[in-house]
Amino acid sequence: MTGWARTYAETLSPEEEERVRRHFLEVSPRYAEYRAKTGRDIPVVRLRRR
């Protein structure tokens, strides 16, 4: 797919967010390093097409 798509961000339920964070850690171990270094929560959102 190329070009732009109109989207909106949707917050995940706590259960979905935990599942996605576990997946991030599996596919990108550096995500854990970054998350440990930052003093803030890193939001996880789903992008949906309008």
VOLODO-815620 format. One record per atom (N, C-alpha, C): atom name; z, y, x; residue number from 1; residue in three letters. Coordinates in pm, 1 decimal, always signed. Each point is the difference from the previous one (the first is absolute). Example, Ala and Ser with C-alpha at 12.3 -4.5 7.8 and 13.67 -1.06 7.14 Angstrom:
2
atom	z	y	x	seq	type
N	+780.0	-569.0	+1319.0	1	ALA .
CA	+0.0	+119.0	-89.0	1	ALA .
C	+0.0	+120.0	+90.0	1	ALA .
N	-72.0	+105.0	-35.0	2	SER .
CA	+6.0	+119.0	+82.0	2	SER .
C	+73.0	+109.0	-77.0	2	SER .
This chain:
50
atom	z	y	x	seq	type
N	+0.0	-118.1	+84.4	1	MET .
CA	+0.0	+118.1	-84.4	1	MET .
C	+0.0	+124.1	+88.7	1	MET .
N	-75.6	+95.8	-36.1	2	THR .
CA	-4.6	+124.5	+74.4	2	THR .
C	+22.1	+116.1	-94.4	2	THR .
N	+31.4	+115.3	+56.2	3	GLY .
CA	+19.0	+118.0	-81.7	3	GLY .
C	+144.0	+18.2	-42.2	3	GLY .
N	+18.8	+89.8	-91.2	4	TRP .
CA	+133.4	+34.4	-48.1	4	TRP .
C	+24.6	-62.9	-135.9	4	TRP .
N	+124.8	-32.1	-25.2	5	ALA .
CA	+39.7	-49.8	-131.5	5	ALA .
C	+120.2	+81.0	-46.3	5	ALA .
N	+2.1	+37.2	-124.6	6	ARG .
CA	+116.0	+71.2	-54.8	6	ARG .
C	+112.5	-100.9	-20.1	6	ARG .
N	+114.0	+32.4	+55.9	7	THR .
CA	+113.0	-91.6	-8.4	7	THR .
C	+127.2	+75.5	-33.9	7	THR .
N	+103.3	-74.9	-33.4	8	TYR .
CA	+133.6	+56.4	-15.8	8	TYR .
C	+98.1	-98.1	+61.9	8	TYR .
N	+112.6	+53.1	+45.7	9	ALA .
CA	+102.9	-82.4	+63.5	9	ALA .
C	+100.3	-44.7	-105.0	9	ALA .
N	+39.2	-124.5	+11.6	10	GLU .
CA	+96.0	-58.1	-94.9	10	GLU .
C	+115.7	-59.2	+80.9	10	GLU .
N	+122.6	+37.0	-33.7	11	THR .
CA	+113.8	-57.9	+71.6	11	THR .
C	+17.8	-145.1	-39.5	11	THR .
N	+47.8	-78.7	+94.9	12	LEU .
CA	+22.0	-142.6	-23.6	12	LEU .
C	+141.4	-24.2	-49.9	12	LEU .
N	+16.8	-109.0	-70.8	13	SER .
CA	+135.2	-40.3	-38.8	13	SER .
C	+73.8	-40.6	+127.7	13	SER .
N	+131.8	-0.1	-0.2	14	PRO .
CA	+73.9	-41.6	+120.2	14	PRO .
C	-38.5	-140.0	+48.4	14	PRO .
N	-26.9	-90.9	-92.3	15	GLU .
CA	-38.8	-136.4	+37.6	15	GLU .
C	-136.7	-1.7	+68.6	15	GLU .
N	-95.8	+75.4	-58.3	16	GLU .
CA	-133.5	+7.0	+59.5	16	GLU .
C	+5.4	+66.1	+137.1	16	GLU .
N	+78.8	+106.2	+10.0	17	GLU .
CA	+9.9	+71.7	+126.7	17	GLU .
C	+55.3	-91.7	+109.2	17	GLU .
N	+100.1	-79.1	-30.5	18	GLU .
CA	+56.7	-92.7	+98.3	18	GLU .
C	-103.5	-103.2	+43.4	18	GLU .
N	-76.7	-51.6	-94.0	19	ARG .
CA	-105.2	-98.1	+31.9	19	ARG .
C	-104.8	+60.6	+91.6	19	ARG .
N	-41.3	+122.7	-30.1	20	VAL .
CA	-102.0	+67.3	+80.3	20	VAL .
C	+54.1	+30.4	+139.3	20	VAL .
N	+124.4	+44.2	+9.6	21	ARG .
CA	+59.1	+28.3	+132.0	21	ARG .
C	+6.1	-127.3	+85.3	21	ARG .
N	+36.1	-112.1	-60.6	22	ARG .
CA	+1.7	-126.6	+75.2	22	ARG .
C	-139.8	-32.6	+52.8	22	ARG .
N	-99.9	+23.6	-83.5	23	HIS .
CA	-138.3	-24.8	+42.6	23	HIS .
C	-38.0	+92.8	+115.9	23	HIS .
N	+34.7	+129.0	-9.3	24	PHE .
CA	-27.6	+94.4	+108.8	24	PHE .
C	+58.4	-51.8	+131.2	24	PHE .
N	+122.4	-51.4	-6.4	25	LEU .
CA	+65.3	-50.0	+121.3	25	LEU .
C	-72.3	-121.7	+57.0	25	LEU .
N	-54.4	-83.6	-86.4	26	GLU .
CA	-75.2	-117.5	+46.1	26	GLU .
C	-129.3	+39.3	+70.0	26	GLU .
N	-72.0	+94.4	-57.7	27	VAL .
CA	-131.3	+35.4	+53.9	27	VAL .
C	+6.0	+110.5	+104.9	27	VAL .
N	+109.6	+74.9	+5.6	28	SER .
CA	+11.7	+109.0	+96.7	28	SER .
C	+144.1	+13.2	+48.2	28	SER .
N	+37.7	-74.4	+102.0	29	PRO .
CA	+136.4	+8.0	+51.5	29	PRO .
C	+38.9	+141.3	+45.1	29	PRO .
N	-97.2	+80.5	+37.5	30	ARG .
CA	+30.8	+137.8	+41.3	30	ARG .
C	+52.3	+83.3	-116.6	30	ARG .
N	-27.1	-41.4	-121.1	31	TYR .
CA	+53.1	+70.4	-117.2	31	TYR .
C	+152.4	-0.8	+4.2	31	TYR .
N	+60.5	-110.6	+38.2	32	ALA .
CA	+146.3	-9.6	+8.9	32	ALA .
C	+53.0	+95.3	+106.2	32	ALA .
N	-69.9	+9.0	+112.8	33	GLU .
CA	+41.8	+92.5	+105.3	33	GLU .
C	-4.6	+143.7	-51.2	33	GLU .
N	-108.5	+35.5	-64.9	34	TYR .
CA	-13.7	+135.8	-52.9	34	TYR .
C	+107.6	+27.4	-105.0	34	TYR .
N	+21.5	-93.1	-87.0	35	ARG .
CA	+98.7	+17.1	-107.0	35	ARG .
C	+140.0	+17.6	+57.5	35	ARG .
N	+31.0	-72.0	+108.2	36	ALA .
CA	+131.4	+11.8	+62.6	36	ALA .
C	+17.9	+135.7	+68.4	36	ALA .
N	-108.6	+56.8	+50.9	37	LYS .
CA	+7.7	+127.2	+71.7	37	LYS .
C	+11.9	+120.4	-92.6	37	LYS .
N	-53.2	-10.4	-118.5	38	THR .
CA	+1.1	+114.3	-90.7	38	THR .
C	+131.0	+4.4	-77.2	38	THR .
N	+44.3	+117.8	-31.4	39	GLY .
CA	+124.4	+14.3	-74.4	39	GLY .
C	-22.1	+13.7	-149.9	39	GLY .
N	-120.3	-27.6	-43.6	40	ARG .
CA	-29.4	+17.3	-143.3	40	ARG .
C	-56.6	-129.1	-58.0	40	ARG .
N	+4.1	-6.3	-130.2	41	ASP .
CA	-61.1	-113.6	-69.0	41	ASP .
C	-150.7	+23.3	-4.1	41	ASP .
N	-76.0	-103.8	+25.7	42	ILE .
CA	-146.0	+9.3	-4.2	42	ILE .
C	-44.6	-52.3	-136.2	42	ILE .
N	-50.3	+88.5	-86.1	43	PRO .
CA	-38.5	-44.8	-133.2	43	PRO .
C	-117.5	-98.5	+4.4	43	PRO .
N	+3.3	-93.9	-90.6	44	VAL .
CA	-110.1	-95.1	-16.9	44	VAL .
C	-55.9	+23.3	-139.7	44	VAL .
N	-128.2	+29.5	-7.2	45	VAL .
CA	-63.4	+25.3	-129.5	45	VAL .
C	-125.3	-85.1	-13.7	45	VAL .
N	-43.3	-15.8	-120.9	46	ARG .
CA	-125.6	-69.4	-30.8	46	ARG .
C	-99.4	+107.8	-42.4	46	ARG .
N	-120.8	-7.6	+53.0	47	LEU .
CA	-104.6	+92.3	-44.4	47	LEU .
C	-83.5	-68.6	-106.1	47	LEU .
N	-18.8	+68.7	-109.0	48	ARG .
CA	-79.2	-51.1	-112.5	48	ARG .
C	-116.7	+93.9	-25.0	48	ARG .
N	-110.8	-58.9	-38.4	49	ARG .
CA	-115.2	+83.2	-39.0	49	ARG .
C	+25.1	+61.7	-135.0	49	ARG .
N	-52.1	+120.1	-14.2	50	ARG .
CA	+9.4	+68.4	-130.7	50	ARG .
C	-110.3	-48.8	-90.4	50	ARG .
